[in-house]
Amino acid sequence: MDAVDRQLIDLLRANGRASYAELARQVGLSAPAVHERVGKLEAAGVVTGYRAVVDPAALGLDVTALVGVIESDSVDDTGVEAALREMPAVEDCWRVAGSEGYVLKVRVTDIPALEAAISALNRIKGVARTRTTVVLSTKWEGRTA
């Protein structure tokens, strides 16, 4: 990976819908050369996908919380992870070091829905308890630069 590849990655992170022609103009290559480079970055697993970033409030998801999951002593990580993956309210999941085994970003419609999501999390086999922080406001998410 060279400086041009890194520049392409930065440009794609900022605008995943940019055309090859636009990317080419910004990095000083031809569109076919950029197409080939981006294809190689995808094939190598550097670029893993493209997605639409949607305003959660526009979908009625007005409450965001960060939930720490504390596992019981004898836990099957794969079972916990599989159960977390099945929960639509869990938007992001990180395996972390410390007293918590996982930190989750949970998005729901309202506080009763958050309470239901936390209850569901606590019923997962292998989860000892949770610790929840409700987000009051979001200053930025998904930093691209």
Disulfide bonds with the S-S distance in Angstrom:
none
